[in-house]
Amino acid sequence: MTALRIDVADLLAHRTTRREVALSATVEGLVATAARVGDDEPVALDLVLERISDGIVVRGTLATRWRADCSVCLDPLEQPLSLGVNELFEPEPLEGDTYPIEEHEIDLEQLVRDNVILELPLAPVCSDTGAPPCVDPADSRAEPPPPDPRWAPLSQLDLKQ
Ligand SMILES: [Zn+2]
């Protein structure tokens, strides 16, 4: 039983109709093509579980941090990630669409995995972190040539006259 397995017996029994869940847990394998959430990086879940006729709706936000190498200059990047979720758990889940209620428990791990991986950048670059756009080291030799001084008087002409 992981930290992300939540007992929802109270919701299923209609003794309660909604419950707030705030917790933090690490989830292994949050990896996309270029970016990953470290196995020791906690994911903070701030959710409301709400009983509806079909099952339990889980809404709220997930927050964590991803790391990657810039896909242009290969500098290490790290950036907070926060995303909204809105998912349905039901006794007879639809494959790839809704999540299962097992006995009287729901497991938020798959929800975290699916949603976080989808939000990880596919080709992260320095400017994603608010830094100025970087330059591929292989391109830096091909800087544009300095302006030809013979053209300088032209750039001072006011063409509107
Ligand atoms: Zn870069």
Residues whose N, C-alpha, C, O or C-beta is under 5 A from the ligand:
A	BS01	ZN	C70 V72 C73 L74 D75 V125 C126 C134
